[in-house]
Amino acid sequence: MSNAITVEDLLRNKQEVLELELLTEGGNLKRAIGSPTISSPGLVLAGFIDRFPRDRIQVLGETEVRFIRSLDADAQREAAESFFGLGMPAVIITKNQRIPAILTETAQRHEVPLLRSRLKTGDFYRRLQPYLEECFAPSTTKHGSLADVYGVGLLFVGRSGIGKSECVLDLVERGHRLVADDAVKITRRGSVLIGRGHELQRHHMEIRGIGIIDIRALFGIRAIRQQKRIEVVVQLVDWDAQATYDRTGLETEEVDILGLTLPKVVVPLVAGKNITVISEVVAMNHLLKYAGVHSARLFNEQLQAAMRPLRDYLEEDYE
């Protein structure tokens, strides 16, 4: 689900990066920002309000401010009243521009937060847009562990206590990197799923019999990543002699997360199985497939080619 944010959240998280100052004292900072898109009012300042997006942050750049300054006092008052009366979440002035006092007065009367940034308009858009897109991106939390193995994001899932954390710990010891353990926050960005850990839990692991350990403190900064694209789901399951497991790799299982389909590898666990090496092979095999080399299909094609003469002989044998 998307995260609802307010103007107060924006100020708290991005005031320094966006170089913002609040110009109004009576603005309602609890106003909800309802869209990741940023808008400039354009023709709204001239009175055309039919298609005005009321849920977006409005930015007044140099063009808009110059237009307002070109109006006489009565026209400025009318434009300000019409504009701020539309009830947008906030209005932000860029390039540290001075504005007519009527804008501040009208914004305060309508309780619309009016802010000013020292950034140029283009730089302001480039810094704010990714933050809003991340806030509004679909997200979910999965119980599992996420590791970067040879550059491939492997999401380990399975029942509690099956050994997900221990597997990732062994991978870290072999030089791979931990992204998140136990609770993995997954965000959809276009056609990509990005996984990261919880803010408070990040890069800590629970190992049964030992307790909570700090991976960064134990193994160093090389052993962790802040976030990683999830590319393969590795499901650890208990061995079941009655179950049928894939032995060729010709048919790929898939799992849906936030509307995107990811390949899934089911690994049954038995005593003595080296799940760490298997995980490395899963990552390397995924890289091969990404490069266009599907080992199982190539082997199957070679096998069929080798059997074709015998099959043709048998088909032509009428004795």
Secondary structure by P-SEA (a helix, b strand, c coil): cbbbbcaaaaaaccccccccccccccccccccccccbbbbbccccccccccccccbbbbbcaaaaaaaaaccaaaaaaaaaaaaaccccbbbbcccccccaaaaaaaaaaccbbbbbcccaaaaaaacaaaaaaaacccccccbbbbbcccbbbbbbccccccaaaaaaaaaaabbbbccccbbbbbbcccbbbbbccccccccccccccccccccccccccccccbbbbcbbbbbbccccccccccccccccccccccbbbbbbbbbbccccaaaaaaaaaaaaaaaaaacccaaaaaaaaaaaaaaaaaaaaaaccc
